């Protein structure tokens, strides 16, 4: 999904160890240049100075004010996987301000607050984006909360699940994406919603954001606890949003016969359906809630951002850790280690 960085002339900013202010090597920054974080290998982001993007007539130049650290990027930062080439210019959860617009752009102008969809290049001070991949952001919403790409993923997941009015829904995995899902599941007309997670802090947050009940599998039999909350039965719809083998297995155990099992979590590497015969016998309606078609992604972003602007989605409690560009490695480390209270890391540009 993320492009390999092509070599261009650059000036490097090398960090002293893992912390501290960067030191310049080479010439000073020119007005036409920008800072960007380039991933050179596992745990090795480097801050460089690169030419500002040039926009085409259907593009806008956006000054990046925030870029979220996505779970799908962690494996690129953590280990060198076969076939993964470096250096890489990643980052795709971008919001900011328009600073220039191409000749064919009619709906946006300089100074507009926007969220954008971009495949890469977000860990930089500026990014060029086509006009149809840009979404307005309400003035009251901080840039760090206006992350169109993850909101689009959650929105499309809920749309594809076809939740019925008053359906009972179990959400297995109440992390950042799960907590966006939770709010949209409520908006879609679900009945009783139960959040399942091993972190009590996440379960407390899930209650605040609309869960009717919460279950921690470390504190007892999760299947029995969910069935008790549902009056003795299993759920009409179960979202697997943990991205782990354990959450995949548990989600299947919580879904009723002919219920909807929604596979939403990101699963890098191999996974197994341990009891395929059981899945087959239960006649699950298995929903793959991942999306690759651009028009589908953009439609989800339009709907999701409209919900955010209308106050139907609250991203405020979900953005817990903010880092400057120079601390991008620390931002990824926090996303990997998940300290107590962690939900989401965001790179912010003041």
Secondary structure as UniProt FT lines:
FT   STRAND          11..14
FT   TURN            17..18
FT   STRAND          23..24
FT   TURN            31..32
FT   STRAND          33..39
FT   TURN            42..43
FT   STRAND          45..51
FT   TURN            57..58
FT   STRAND          59..68
FT   HELIX           71..73
FT   HELIX           74..78
FT   TURN            82..83
FT   STRAND          93..101
FT   TURN            103..104
FT   TURN            110..111
FT   STRAND          113..117
FT   STRAND          126..130
FT   HELIX           131..133
FT   STRAND          134..136
FT   TURN            139..140
FT   HELIX           143..145
FT   HELIX           148..161
FT   TURN            165..166
FT   STRAND          169..172
FT   HELIX           176..187
FT   TURN            188..189
FT   STRAND          193..196
FT   HELIX           200..208
FT   TURN            209..210
FT   STRAND          213..215
FT   HELIX           217..219
FT   HELIX           222..229
FT   TURN            230..232
FT   STRAND          235..240
FT   HELIX           245..254
FT   STRAND          255..263
FT   TURN            274..275
FT   HELIX           276..282
FT   STRAND          285..288
FT   HELIX           294..309
FT   TURN            310..311
FT   HELIX           316..318
FT   STRAND          321..323
FT   HELIX           325..327
FT   HELIX           328..337
FT   TURN            340..341
FT   STRAND          345..348
//
